[in-house]
Amino acid sequence: MALNLRQRQYECVARMLNLNQPVNSSGTANEDVYKILIYDKFCQDILSPLIHVKDLRKHGITLYFLIDKDRKPVHDVPAVYFVQPTQLNIQRIVVDASRSLYDTFHLNFSSSIPRPLLEDLASGTLGSDSIQRISKVHDQYLEFVTLEDNLFSLANKQCYVQLNDPSAGDREIEEIIEKIVSGLFSALATLSVVPIIRCPRGGGPAEMVASLLDQRLRDHLLAKNNLFTEGGNLSNSFQRPILCIFDRNFELSVAIQHDFRYRPLVHDVLGLRLNSLNVQGEKGGMKSYELDSSDPFWAENGSLEFPEVAVEIETQLNKYKKDVEEVNRTGGSEFDCPDLIGNTKHLMNAVNSLPELTDRKQVIDKHTNIATSLLGEIKERSLDSFAKKENDMMIKGNIDKAELRAVLKGKGTNIDKLRFAIMYLISSENIPQSEVELVETSLKESEIDTSAFHYVKKMKSLNLSLSSSVNSASKTNIVDWAGKLYGQSISAVTAGVKNLLSSDHQLALSRTVEALMEGKPNPEIDSYLVFDPRAPKSNSGTSGSGYLKGPFKEGIVFMIGGGNYVEYGSLQELANSQQSVKRVVYGTTEMLTGGEFVEQLALLGKKMGLGGN
């Protein structure tokens, strides 16, 4: 079964909008039953990139409202609620039912509703004599946002800060891990797959999530009527996907670096959010655009370098002009033809091609505007220079001192320069103290907050001092010790710099996932833990060597602490470069631009009393 999370989630939402009845063969709900849709902000974000407003009518939705807005009664109409199971939402539902706002209430929760909240709902509606209005209550397990067929986010904000906050207590960490596991469980339930789980050893967030998810799946599989309908015994386990879980500290640089490919640029520079963005139009004013798999240009060219995208836009524009000329020529000159049937045929072909030409022109205009906005930012901030120099630093491990100073004094926003300074810090294992001071001075002269820089510097010095002074300890013990001193899972930021970029510039994440999917003995992954929810409990949480079930044709990669389009693109390249067809789904706690991630580093730096203006 091909993993297409977006399609599966859409099917679940369509069924929900059809009052949890099967939809018809066209994939739409019964339009004869008019309904009202009520959602909270979180579930609005789930629906936004999945189903457009204009398409809601196809599913019988005539009106839609946020649950916290004042609403007037609409009689003789059923209401479909799609909300998170929270105390506030339960209270609001009880109030709506007591006021008889709608004829019947079809309640759909984004994840499993806890029993105490279900009891509150029952007692509240009983007390207001409105329980008869509650038609059905469903746990939908849809608590994640799908942005593309192979891309999803749990929309858990500030997760990296929460997991690495030195003041966070065990209870707070457990709550965050529980929330991540709940979202991952929802994604797996929607796909109806029970994967084999792999993660690095070390006791950090990745292992904590893997272990708890393993237990959650085991407990659920004990029920006769569970959510997983795949064939599920050990004999056919090779058909199951592999789930690879990582912590953001596994490869810190990718979350910070500037990238010059189209999809990451649009996200990083123009603020792509939930597949939509606003850019300046040709004639002034702002234009709003949707960028998803329905846009052929975006789907085909998102992984290209920006200059290649500009060439492709021009190529498609010239092809469009040529096709328009052909239509005009055949549609006009053929009237001179004495063959009436032939003339009519040519005219009909010309008329039929107009909608397709119009759609193509709209796509070309859209990406011309986006590219123009990007070009303005690139020139203003020298983004091409940042991307090239950062890449060179990661390969060479150093940069000329004069060139370093020139970049920090040159074009670019304060965040651009801060990101570059942190990349410089990460790229070299041994930097002279004088050069570090030079960077700090340059940042301060530009009045740039150095909290994030000092936080990464502290992580680096801690790991280097530990690895040099505790020769007898294993790397795992070093990481554990670092975790106790500086929050959760401080991985070695620079100990594995040589692994960040291989000779073909493949990300460490992609190379590790490739090895895990191959399932062969490999020193880079032999220490990785294996959790198999369908295997005896005694086998879970063991080292991977001797317990391999590859090769895997399907994989799910999940990044805790923030993901980005650079990693997503790299994993899709990996899937498409394989001789045998593979599918890799990429998920994360939240999608972050480089600037947004650096802001989280700065917040951690401030919590530790580091840096400042």
VEXDREN-2710 file (C-alpha; in Angstrom, 1 decimal):
% VEXDREN-2710
k/r/px/py/pz
1/MET/0.0/0.0/0.0
2/ALA/1.4/3.4/-1.0
3/LEU/1.8/5.8/1.8
4/ASN/-0.2/8.9/0.8
5/LEU/-1.0/10.7/4.0
6/ARG/-2.7/13.7/2.4
7/GLN/-5.1/11.5/0.4
8/ARG/-6.0/9.4/3.4
9/GLN/-6.6/12.4/5.6
10/TYR/-8.8/14.0/2.9
11/GLU/-10.9/10.8/2.7
12/CYS/-11.3/10.9/6.5
13/VAL/-12.4/14.6/6.4
14/ALA/-14.8/14.0/3.5
15/ARG/-16.5/11.1/5.5
16/MET/-16.6/13.3/8.6
17/LEU/-18.3/16.1/6.6
18/ASN/-20.8/13.5/5.3
19/LEU/-21.9/12.9/8.9
20/ASN/-19.5/10.0/9.1
21/GLN/-21.3/8.1/6.3
22/PRO/-19.5/6.7/3.2
23/VAL/-19.1/9.3/0.5
24/ASN/-20.2/8.7/-3.1
25/SER/-18.0/7.5/-5.9
26/SER/-17.0/11.0/-6.9
27/GLY/-15.5/11.6/-3.4
28/THR/-18.0/14.2/-2.4
29/ALA/-20.6/14.2/0.3
30/ASN/-24.4/14.2/-0.1
31/GLU/-25.1/17.8/-1.2
32/ASP/-28.8/17.4/-0.5
33/VAL/-28.1/17.5/3.3
34/TYR/-27.0/21.0/4.1
35/LYS/-24.8/21.3/7.1
36/ILE/-22.9/23.9/9.2
37/LEU/-19.2/23.3/10.1
38/ILE/-17.9/24.5/13.4
39/TYR/-14.1/24.3/14.1
40/ASP/-11.5/25.6/16.5
41/LYS/-8.3/27.4/15.4
42/PHE/-6.2/24.2/15.4
43/CYS/-8.6/22.2/13.3
44/GLN/-9.0/25.2/11.0
45/ASP/-5.3/24.9/10.3
46/ILE/-5.8/21.1/9.6
47/LEU/-8.5/21.9/7.1
48/SER/-6.9/25.0/5.4
49/PRO/-4.2/23.2/3.3
50/LEU/-6.4/20.1/2.8
51/ILE/-9.7/21.5/1.4
52/HIS/-10.3/24.9/-0.1
53/VAL/-13.3/27.0/1.0
54/LYS/-14.9/26.7/-2.5
55/ASP/-14.8/22.9/-2.2
56/LEU/-16.7/22.8/1.1
57/ARG/-19.9/23.3/-0.8
58/LYS/-19.3/20.0/-2.7
59/HIS/-19.4/18.4/0.8
60/GLY/-22.8/20.0/1.7
61/ILE/-21.2/22.7/3.9
62/THR/-23.1/26.0/3.5
63/LEU/-21.8/27.9/6.5
64/TYR/-18.7/27.6/8.6
65/PHE/-17.6/29.3/11.9
66/LEU/-14.9/29.3/14.5
67/ILE/-16.3/27.8/17.8
68/ASP/-15.3/30.8/19.9
69/LYS/-17.3/33.3/17.8
70/ASP/-20.8/34.3/18.7
71/ARG/-23.3/32.5/16.5
72/LYS/-27.0/32.8/15.9
73/PRO/-29.4/29.7/15.8
74/VAL/-29.9/27.9/12.5
75/HIS/-32.9/25.6/12.8
76/ASP/-33.5/22.3/11.1
77/VAL/-29.8/22.0/10.1
78/PRO/-27.2/19.6/11.5
79/ALA/-23.9/20.9/12.7
80/VAL/-20.6/19.1/12.2
81/TYR/-18.1/20.0/15.0
82/PHE/-14.4/19.4/14.4
83/VAL/-12.4/20.5/17.4
84/GLN/-9.6/19.5/19.8
85/PRO/-10.8/17.6/22.9
86/THR/-10.2/20.5/25.4
87/GLN/-12.1/21.6/28.5
88/LEU/-12.9/25.0/26.8
89/ASN/-14.3/23.4/23.7
90/ILE/-16.5/21.0/25.7
91/GLN/-17.9/23.9/27.7
92/ARG/-18.7/25.7/24.5
93/ILE/-20.4/22.7/22.9
94/VAL/-22.6/22.3/26.0
95/VAL/-23.6/26.0/25.8
96/ASP/-24.4/25.6/22.1
97/ALA/-26.5/22.6/22.7
98/SER/-28.4/24.2/25.6
99/ARG/-29.2/27.2/23.4
100/SER/-30.5/24.8/20.7
101/LEU/-28.3/26.5/18.1
102/TYR/-28.6/23.6/15.6
103/ASP/-30.9/20.7/15.0
104/THR/-28.4/17.9/15.7
105/PHE/-24.7/18.0/16.8
106/HIS/-22.2/15.6/15.1
107/LEU/-19.1/15.9/17.3
108/ASN/-15.7/15.0/15.9
109/PHE/-12.6/15.4/18.0
110/SER/-9.2/15.7/16.4
111/SER/-7.8/13.0/18.7
112/SER/-9.2/10.6/21.3
113/ILE/-11.3/12.5/23.9
114/PRO/-10.3/11.6/27.5
115/ARG/-13.0/10.0/29.6
116/PRO/-13.2/12.9/32.1
117/LEU/-14.1/15.3/29.3
118/LEU/-16.6/12.8/27.8
119/GLU/-18.2/12.7/31.3
120/ASP/-18.3/16.5/31.4
121/LEU/-20.0/16.6/28.0
122/ALA/-22.6/14.0/29.2
123/SER/-23.3/15.8/32.5
124/GLY/-23.4/19.2/30.9
125/THR/-25.9/18.3/28.2
126/LEU/-28.0/16.2/30.7
127/GLY/-28.1/19.2/33.0
128/SER/-29.4/21.5/30.3
129/ASP/-31.8/18.9/28.9
130/SER/-30.1/19.0/25.5
131/ILE/-28.4/15.6/25.3
132/GLN/-30.9/14.4/22.7
133/ARG/-29.3/16.9/20.3
134/ILE/-26.0/15.1/20.4
135/SER/-26.2/12.7/17.5
136/LYS/-22.8/11.1/17.4
137/VAL/-19.4/11.5/19.1
138/HIS/-16.3/10.4/17.0
139/ASP/-12.6/10.3/17.7
140/GLN/-11.1/11.1/14.3
141/TYR/-7.3/10.8/15.0
142/LEU/-6.6/13.7/12.6
143/GLU/-4.4/15.8/14.8
144/PHE/-1.8/16.7/12.2
145/VAL/-1.5/19.0/9.2
146/THR/-0.7/17.6/5.8
147/LEU/1.0/20.1/3.5
148/GLU/1.9/17.7/0.7
149/ASP/1.4/14.1/-0.1
150/ASN/4.6/13.2/1.7
151/LEU/4.8/16.1/4.2
152/PHE/3.1/16.7/7.5
153/SER/3.4/18.7/10.7
154/LEU/2.0/18.3/14.2
155/ALA/1.9/22.1/14.6
156/ASN/3.4/21.9/18.1
157/LYS/4.9/25.3/18.6
158/GLN/8.2/26.0/20.4
159/CYS/8.8/22.3/20.8
160/TYR/12.6/22.7/20.6
161/VAL/12.6/25.3/23.4
162/GLN/10.3/23.2/25.6
163/LEU/12.4/20.0/25.3
164/ASN/15.8/21.8/25.8
165/ASP/14.7/24.3/28.5
166/PRO/17.0/23.8/31.5
167/SER/14.3/24.7/33.9
168/ALA/11.7/22.2/32.5
169/GLY/10.7/19.6/35.0
170/ASP/10.1/15.9/34.3
171/ARG/6.3/16.4/34.2
172/GLU/6.5/19.1/31.6
173/ILE/8.8/17.0/29.4
174/GLU/6.5/14.0/29.7
175/GLU/3.5/16.2/28.6
176/ILE/5.4/17.4/25.5
177/ILE/6.4/13.8/24.6
178/GLU/2.9/12.6/25.2
179/LYS/1.6/15.3/22.8
180/ILE/4.1/14.3/20.1
181/VAL/3.2/10.6/20.5
182/SER/-0.5/11.4/20.2
183/GLY/0.1/13.3/16.9
184/LEU/2.3/10.5/15.5
185/PHE/-0.3/7.9/16.6
186/SER/-3.0/9.9/14.7
187/ALA/-0.9/9.9/11.5
188/LEU/-0.2/6.1/11.7
189/ALA/-3.9/5.4/12.5
190/THR/-4.9/7.5/9.4
191/LEU/-2.5/5.5/7.3
192/SER/-3.6/2.2/9.0
193/VAL/0.0/1.0/9.4
194/VAL/2.0/-0.3/12.3
195/PRO/5.6/0.5/11.4
196/ILE/8.9/-0.8/12.7
197/ILE/10.4/2.1/14.7
198/ARG/14.1/3.0/14.7
199/CYS/15.8/5.8/16.6
200/PRO/19.3/6.8/17.9
201/ARG/20.3/5.4/21.2
202/GLY/20.9/8.0/24.0
203/GLY/17.8/8.6/26.1
204/GLY/16.9/11.8/24.4
205/PRO/13.5/12.9/22.9
206/ALA/13.7/10.6/19.9
207/GLU/14.1/7.5/22.2
208/MET/11.4/8.7/24.6
209/VAL/8.9/9.2/21.7
210/ALA/9.8/5.9/20.2
211/SER/9.4/4.0/23.4
212/LEU/6.1/5.6/24.3
213/LEU/4.7/5.2/20.8
214/ASP/5.7/1.6/20.8
215/GLN/3.8/1.1/24.1
216/ARG/0.7/3.0/22.8
217/LEU/0.6/0.9/19.7
218/ARG/1.0/-2.3/21.7
219/ASP/-1.9/-1.4/24.0
220/HIS/-4.1/-0.4/21.1
221/LEU/-3.5/-3.6/19.1
222/LEU/-4.8/-5.7/22.1
223/ALA/-8.3/-4.5/21.2
224/LYS/-10.2/-6.7/18.7
225/ASN/-11.6/-3.7/16.8
226/ASN/-8.5/-1.5/16.4
227/LEU/-7.7/1.2/14.0
228/PHE/-5.0/-0.8/12.1
229/THR/-6.5/-2.9/9.3
230/GLU/-3.2/-4.1/7.7
231/GLY/-2.3/-7.7/7.7
232/GLY/-0.3/-7.9/10.8
233/ASN/1.7/-10.9/11.9
234/LEU/5.5/-11.2/12.0
235/SER/5.6/-13.3/8.9
236/ASN/4.7/-10.5/6.6
237/SER/6.3/-7.7/8.5
238/PHE/8.7/-7.0/5.6
239/GLN/5.8/-5.2/3.9
240/ARG/5.4/-2.7/6.7
241/PRO/7.0/0.7/6.6
242/ILE/9.9/1.9/8.8
243/LEU/9.5/4.9/11.1
244/CYS/12.8/6.7/11.7
245/ILE/12.6/9.2/14.6
246/PHE/15.3/11.9/15.1
247/ASP/15.9/14.9/17.4
248/ARG/16.7/18.3/15.9
249/ASN/20.2/18.3/17.5
250/PHE/21.0/15.3/15.2
251/GLU/21.7/17.8/12.5
252/LEU/21.5/21.3/13.8
253/SER/23.0/23.1/10.8
254/VAL/20.1/22.3/8.4
255/ALA/17.6/24.2/10.5
256/ILE/19.8/27.3/10.4
257/GLN/21.5/27.5/7.0
258/HIS/20.4/29.6/4.0
259/ASP/19.3/27.5/1.0
260/PHE/19.0/28.6/-2.6
261/ARG/16.3/26.1/-3.8
262/TYR/12.9/27.4/-4.8
263/ARG/10.7/25.6/-2.1
264/PRO/13.0/26.4/0.9
265/LEU/13.5/30.0/-0.4
266/VAL/9.7/30.7/-0.7
267/HIS/9.2/29.3/2.8
268/ASP/12.2/31.1/4.4
269/VAL/12.0/34.5/2.6
270/LEU/8.3/34.9/1.8
271/GLY/6.8/33.2/4.8
272/LEU/4.9/30.3/3.2
273/ARG/2.5/29.0/5.8
274/LEU/-0.1/26.3/5.4
275/ASN/0.6/26.3/1.7
276/SER/-0.3/29.9/1.2
277/LEU/1.5/33.2/1.0
278/ASN/1.0/36.9/0.1
279/VAL/3.3/38.7/-2.3
280/GLN/3.3/42.1/-3.9
281/GLY/1.4/42.2/-7.2
282/GLU/2.6/43.8/-10.4
283/LYS/0.1/46.7/-10.1
284/GLY/0.6/47.2/-6.4
285/GLY/-1.4/45.6/-3.6
286/MET/-1.0/42.1/-2.2
287/LYS/-1.7/38.9/-4.0
288/SER/-2.6/35.7/-2.1
289/TYR/-1.4/32.4/-3.6
290/GLU/-1.9/28.7/-2.9
291/LEU/1.1/26.5/-3.4
292/ASP/0.4/22.8/-3.2
293/SER/0.3/19.6/-5.4
294/SER/-2.5/21.1/-7.5
295/ASP/0.0/23.6/-8.9
296/PRO/2.0/21.7/-11.5
297/PHE/4.9/24.2/-11.6
298/TRP/5.4/24.1/-7.9
299/ALA/5.3/20.3/-7.8
300/GLU/7.8/19.9/-10.6
301/ASN/10.2/22.8/-9.9
302/GLY/10.2/23.2/-6.1
303/SER/13.5/21.4/-5.7
304/LEU/15.4/23.4/-8.3
305/GLU/17.9/26.2/-7.6
306/PHE/16.4/29.6/-8.0
307/PRO/18.2/30.6/-11.3
308/GLU/16.9/27.3/-12.8
309/VAL/13.4/28.2/-11.8
310/ALA/13.7/31.7/-13.4
311/VAL/14.8/30.0/-16.7
312/GLU/11.9/27.5/-16.4
313/ILE/9.3/30.3/-16.0
314/GLU/10.7/32.0/-19.1
315/THR/10.6/28.7/-21.0
316/GLN/7.0/28.1/-20.1
317/LEU/6.0/31.6/-20.9
318/ASN/7.5/31.3/-24.4
319/LYS/5.8/28.0/-24.9
320/TYR/2.4/29.5/-23.8
321/LYS/2.8/32.4/-26.3
322/LYS/3.6/30.0/-29.1
323/ASP/0.5/27.9/-28.2
324/VAL/-1.7/31.0/-28.2
325/GLU/-0.4/32.0/-31.6
326/GLU/-1.1/28.5/-32.9
327/VAL/-4.7/28.7/-31.6
328/ASN/-5.2/32.1/-33.1
329/ARG/-3.8/30.9/-36.4
330/THR/-5.9/27.8/-36.6
331/GLY/-9.0/29.4/-35.3
332/GLY/-8.9/32.3/-37.8
333/SER/-7.4/31.2/-41.0
334/GLU/-9.5/28.0/-41.3
335/PHE/-12.6/30.0/-42.1
336/ASP/-11.2/30.4/-45.6
337/CYS/-11.3/26.6/-45.9
338/PRO/-14.2/25.3/-48.1
339/ASP/-14.3/22.1/-45.9
340/LEU/-17.0/23.1/-43.4
341/ILE/-16.6/20.0/-41.3
342/GLY/-12.8/20.4/-41.1
343/ASN/-13.3/24.1/-40.3
344/THR/-15.7/23.4/-37.5
345/LYS/-13.4/20.8/-36.0
346/HIS/-10.4/23.2/-35.9
347/LEU/-12.6/25.9/-34.3
348/MET/-13.8/23.5/-31.6
349/ASN/-10.3/22.4/-30.9
350/ALA/-9.3/26.1/-30.5
351/VAL/-12.3/26.7/-28.1
352/ASN/-11.6/23.6/-26.1
353/SER/-7.9/24.6/-25.6
354/LEU/-8.8/28.0/-24.1
355/PRO/-9.5/26.9/-20.5
356/GLU/-6.2/25.0/-20.4
357/LEU/-4.3/28.0/-21.8
358/THR/-6.0/30.3/-19.2
359/ASP/-5.0/28.0/-16.4
360/ARG/-1.4/27.8/-17.6
361/LYS/-1.2/31.6/-17.9
362/GLN/-2.5/32.0/-14.3
363/VAL/0.2/29.6/-13.0
364/ILE/2.9/31.4/-15.0
365/ASP/1.8/34.8/-13.7
366/LYS/1.7/33.5/-10.2
367/HIS/5.3/32.2/-10.2
368/THR/6.5/35.3/-12.1
369/ASN/5.2/37.4/-9.2
370/ILE/6.7/35.1/-6.6
371/ALA/10.1/34.9/-8.4
372/THR/10.1/38.7/-8.8
373/SER/9.5/39.1/-5.0
374/LEU/12.2/36.6/-4.3
375/LEU/14.7/38.3/-6.6
376/GLY/14.1/41.6/-4.8
377/GLU/14.9/40.0/-1.4
378/ILE/17.9/38.1/-2.8
379/LYS/19.5/41.3/-4.2
380/GLU/18.6/43.3/-1.1
381/ARG/20.1/40.7/1.3
382/SER/22.7/38.9/-0.8
383/LEU/21.0/35.6/0.0
384/ASP/22.9/33.9/-2.8
385/SER/26.2/34.8/-1.2
386/PHE/25.0/33.6/2.3
387/ALA/23.9/30.2/0.8
388/LYS/27.2/29.7/-1.1
389/LYS/29.5/30.7/1.7
390/GLU/27.7/28.6/4.3
391/ASN/27.8/25.6/2.0
392/ASP/31.6/26.2/1.4
393/MET/32.2/26.5/5.1
394/MET/30.4/23.2/5.8
395/ILE/32.6/21.4/3.2
396/LYS/35.9/23.1/3.9
397/GLY/35.4/23.5/7.7
398/ASN/36.7/27.1/7.6
399/ILE/36.6/30.6/6.0
400/ASP/39.1/33.4/5.4
401/LYS/39.0/35.8/8.3
402/ALA/38.7/38.9/6.0
403/GLU/35.9/37.2/4.1
404/LEU/34.1/36.4/7.4
405/ARG/34.3/40.0/8.6
406/ALA/33.1/41.3/5.1
407/VAL/30.0/39.1/5.3
408/LEU/29.1/40.3/8.8
409/LYS/29.6/43.9/7.8
410/GLY/27.8/43.5/4.4
411/LYS/24.3/43.2/3.2
412/GLY/21.6/41.1/4.9
413/THR/19.3/41.4/7.9
414/ASN/20.5/40.9/11.4
415/ILE/19.0/37.4/11.4
416/ASP/20.8/36.6/8.2
417/LYS/24.1/37.6/9.8
418/LEU/23.4/35.8/13.0
419/ARG/22.5/32.6/11.1
420/PHE/25.8/32.9/9.2
421/ALA/27.8/33.4/12.4
422/ILE/26.2/30.3/14.0
423/MET/26.9/28.3/10.8
424/TYR/30.5/29.4/11.1
425/LEU/30.6/28.2/14.7
426/ILE/29.1/24.8/13.7
427/SER/31.2/24.3/10.6
428/SER/34.6/24.1/12.3
429/GLU/35.7/21.8/15.1
430/ASN/38.5/24.0/16.4
431/ILE/38.1/27.8/16.1
432/PRO/40.7/30.1/17.6
433/GLN/39.3/32.2/20.4
434/SER/40.4/35.3/18.6
435/GLU/38.2/34.5/15.7
436/VAL/35.2/33.8/18.0
437/GLU/35.7/37.2/19.6
438/LEU/35.9/38.8/16.2
439/VAL/32.5/37.4/15.3
440/GLU/31.0/38.4/18.6
441/THR/32.4/42.0/18.3
442/SER/31.0/42.2/14.7
443/LEU/27.6/41.1/15.9
444/LYS/27.5/43.5/18.8
445/GLU/28.6/46.4/16.6
446/SER/25.6/45.7/14.4
447/GLU/23.4/45.6/17.6
448/ILE/22.5/42.0/17.0
449/ASP/21.3/39.9/19.9
450/THR/24.0/37.2/20.5
451/SER/22.0/34.9/22.8
452/ALA/21.5/32.3/20.1
453/PHE/25.2/32.4/19.2
454/HIS/26.3/32.0/22.8
455/TYR/23.8/29.1/23.3
456/VAL/25.3/27.1/20.4
457/LYS/28.8/28.1/21.6
458/LYS/28.0/26.7/25.0
459/MET/26.6/23.5/23.5
460/LYS/29.8/23.1/21.4
461/SER/32.2/23.8/24.3
462/LEU/30.4/21.5/26.6
463/ASN/30.5/18.6/24.1
464/LEU/34.1/19.2/23.2
465/SER/35.3/19.5/26.8
466/LEU/33.4/16.3/27.7
467/SER/34.8/14.4/24.7
468/SER/38.4/15.4/25.5
469/SER/38.3/14.9/29.3
470/VAL/36.3/11.7/29.5
471/ASN/38.2/9.4/27.2
472/SER/37.0/6.3/28.8
473/ALA/33.3/7.2/28.4
474/SER/31.3/6.2/25.4
475/LYS/29.7/8.8/23.3
476/THR/26.3/7.8/24.6
477/ASN/27.4/8.5/28.2
478/ILE/28.8/11.9/27.1
479/VAL/25.5/12.8/25.6
480/ASP/23.6/11.6/28.7
481/TRP/25.9/13.7/31.0
482/ALA/25.4/16.8/28.7
483/GLY/21.7/16.2/29.0
484/LYS/21.7/16.3/32.7
485/LEU/23.7/19.6/32.7
486/TYR/21.9/21.4/29.9
487/GLY/18.4/20.2/29.5
488/GLN/17.2/17.3/27.3
489/SER/19.3/15.6/24.7
490/ILE/22.2/17.9/24.0
491/SER/23.7/16.0/21.1
492/ALA/27.3/16.6/20.0
493/VAL/26.9/19.7/17.8
494/THR/30.3/19.5/16.2
495/ALA/31.6/16.0/17.0
496/GLY/29.9/14.7/13.8
497/VAL/30.6/17.7/11.5
498/LYS/32.3/15.5/9.0
499/ASN/29.0/13.6/8.7
500/LEU/26.9/16.7/8.0
501/LEU/27.8/16.7/4.3
502/SER/29.2/13.8/2.4
503/SER/31.0/14.2/-0.9
504/ASP/27.8/14.5/-2.9
505/HIS/26.3/17.0/-0.4
506/GLN/23.8/14.5/0.9
507/LEU/22.4/15.4/4.3
508/ALA/23.4/13.3/7.2
509/LEU/19.6/12.7/7.8
510/SER/19.1/11.4/4.3
511/ARG/22.2/9.2/4.4
512/THR/21.1/7.7/7.7
513/VAL/17.5/7.1/6.5
514/GLU/18.9/5.4/3.4
515/ALA/21.0/3.1/5.5
516/LEU/18.0/2.3/7.8
517/MET/15.7/1.6/4.8
518/GLU/18.4/-0.8/3.3
519/GLY/18.4/-2.7/6.6
520/LYS/21.9/-4.0/6.2
521/PRO/24.7/-4.1/8.8
522/ASN/26.2/-0.6/8.9
523/PRO/28.4/0.9/11.6
524/GLU/26.6/4.2/11.3
525/ILE/23.3/2.7/12.4
526/ASP/24.1/-0.6/14.1
527/SER/23.6/1.1/17.5
528/TYR/20.1/2.4/16.6
529/LEU/17.3/1.0/18.7
530/VAL/14.5/-1.1/17.2
531/PHE/10.9/-1.0/18.5
532/ASP/8.4/-3.4/16.8
533/PRO/4.9/-3.1/18.4
534/ARG/3.9/-6.5/16.8
535/ALA/6.9/-8.4/18.2
536/PRO/7.3/-9.8/21.7
537/LYS/7.9/-7.0/24.2
538/SER/11.4/-8.4/25.1
539/ASN/12.6/-7.6/21.6
540/SER/11.7/-3.9/21.7
541/GLY/14.2/-1.2/22.5
542/THR/17.1/-3.4/21.5
543/SER/20.0/-2.6/19.2
544/GLY/19.4/-3.0/15.5
545/SER/22.2/-5.4/14.6
546/GLY/20.9/-8.9/14.0
547/TYR/17.3/-7.7/13.9
548/LEU/17.0/-6.3/10.4
549/LYS/13.9/-6.4/8.3
550/GLY/14.9/-4.5/5.2
551/PRO/14.9/-3.5/2.6
552/PHE/12.0/-1.2/3.2
553/LYS/10.1/0.3/0.2
554/GLU/8.2/2.8/2.4
555/GLY/9.5/5.0/5.2
556/ILE/8.3/7.7/7.5
557/VAL/10.9/10.1/8.9
558/PHE/10.0/12.3/11.9
559/MET/12.0/15.2/13.2
560/ILE/11.4/16.3/16.8
561/GLY/12.1/20.0/17.4
562/GLY/11.3/21.6/14.0
563/GLY/11.7/20.6/10.4
564/ASN/12.1/22.4/7.1
565/TYR/11.8/22.2/3.4
566/VAL/15.6/21.5/3.0
567/GLU/15.3/18.1/4.7
568/TYR/12.0/17.4/3.0
569/GLY/13.5/18.0/-0.4
570/SER/16.6/15.9/0.4
571/LEU/14.5/13.0/1.4
572/GLN/12.3/13.2/-1.7
573/GLU/15.5/13.2/-3.8
574/LEU/16.6/10.1/-1.9
575/ALA/13.3/8.4/-2.7
576/ASN/13.4/9.3/-6.4
577/SER/17.0/8.4/-6.8
578/GLN/16.6/4.8/-5.8
579/GLN/16.6/2.1/-8.5
580/SER/13.6/0.5/-6.9
581/VAL/10.6/2.7/-6.2
582/LYS/10.6/4.0/-2.7
583/ARG/8.3/6.4/-0.8
584/VAL/9.4/8.5/2.1
585/VAL/7.0/10.6/4.2
586/TYR/8.6/13.5/6.2
587/GLY/7.0/14.8/9.4
588/THR/8.0/17.2/12.1
589/THR/6.7/18.8/15.2
590/GLU/6.5/22.1/13.3
591/MET/7.8/23.6/10.1
592/LEU/10.3/26.3/10.8
593/THR/12.3/28.9/8.8
594/GLY/15.9/29.4/9.7
595/GLY/15.0/32.7/11.4
596/GLU/12.3/31.1/13.5
597/PHE/14.6/28.3/14.6
598/VAL/17.3/30.9/15.6
599/GLU/14.7/32.7/17.6
600/GLN/14.2/29.5/19.6
601/LEU/17.9/29.2/20.1
602/ALA/18.0/32.8/21.3
603/LEU/15.2/32.1/23.8
604/LEU/17.2/29.2/25.3
605/GLY/20.3/31.4/25.5
606/LYS/18.3/34.0/27.4
607/LYS/17.0/31.3/29.8
608/MET/20.6/30.4/30.5
609/GLY/21.6/34.0/31.0
610/LEU/23.8/34.0/27.9
611/GLY/24.5/36.7/25.3
612/GLY/22.3/39.8/24.8
613/ASN/22.7/42.9/22.8
END
